[in-house]
Amino acid sequence: MSAHETIPASGHEQRDVRVGSVLRWSVGLLGLIVFTGVAMWFLVTGLRSHEEHISPPASPLAGSYGPTEPPAQQRSREQAQLDGYGWVDRSAGTVHIPVERAMELLVQRRGGTP
């Protein structure tokens, strides 16, 4: 260190934060957030109305077809049919059997071992 250099004083910074600048930046940022929210609302509303305008109308049959049972009940009914025995067509003598049993019978008919 040379003789002409000065050692900085220890302590704290002498300048304060400018409150006006912080407030202006805060207001500007808040304004940008509000503007973005309003712009997004207009965009979504416009796109929704455009989609409704170009979409074909719903079918009048929409409420009368498709599954009418809750999926859990339908699934349990289907599983019971897969795992159990029952008539498909009694007059024709057609029955359904469990899938595992059907595979065993198929292997036996082809001469293999299960």
N, C-alpha and C positions, 0 to 999 in steps of 0.2 A: 504494500500500500504506500502510495506516495504522500508527501507532506501536504499536497493541495487537495486531496480527496477528503470529504467529510464523512463521518460515520452517521448513518441515519439515527434519529432519536428513537428510543424504544417507547412503546406505549400503544396507543390506538390511533386509528385513522382520524384525521381532523375534519374531513368532509362528511356530511350526512347524506343519506339517501334523499333524493328529491321526491317528496310526496306527490307533487303534481304529476310528475312523469309516471309514477306507479299507478296513480288513479286513472290517467288517460289511457294507459295500456290495458288496465283492468276493464274499463268501460268499452274500449275497442274490442277486446276479446269477448266480452259478454255480448256485445252487439253482433259480432260475427257468429257466435253460437246461436243466438235467437234468429238471425237471418237464415242460417243454414237449416234450422228446424222448420221455419215457415216455408222455405223453398222446397224442402223435402215433402212437406204436407201437400203443397200444391202439385208437386210432381206425382205423388202416389194417387191423389184424388183424380188427377187428369188421366193417368194410366188406367185406373180402375174404370172410369166412365168410358174410356176408349175401348177397353176390353169388353165391357157390357154391351157396347154399341155394335161391335163386330162379331160377337159370339152368337151362334144360332140359339133360338129359344129352346128351353128345356122341353123334352118330350112329354106329352100329356100322360104317357104310360109309365113315367119314371117311378111313380109310387106303387105300381102294381106288379112289377117283376123284380127278380133278384131275391137274395136270401131274406126270408122273413123271420127266421129264428136268430137268436143271438149266436155268435160264432162258437161260444163254448158249448152250448147245447147241441148245435149241429155237429161239432167235432166229436162229442161224446157219443152221439147216435151213430155216426159213421164208424167210430172205433168199435162200438158194440157189434155192428154188422160185420166188420172185418174179423173180429175175434170170436164170433159165435156162429151157431148153426141156425138156419131158418129157411123158409120157403121164399123162392123168387117168383115161381108160378106153380101153384099147387095143382092146377088142372093138367099142366104139361109134365108134372113131376120134377120140376127144376128146383134145386136147393142151392144155398150157399153154405160154404164151410170155411173154417179159419184158414188163413193164408198158409200158416205153417203146415197144417194137415194136408192141404192141397199140394204143397211142394213135396211132402213125403210120399204121397200117392203117385205123383208124377215120376219121382225117382224110382219107385218100386215098379211101375209099369215099363220103364225103360230098362229095367234089369240092373240098375245100380244099387248102391247101398246108401242109406241116408246119412 
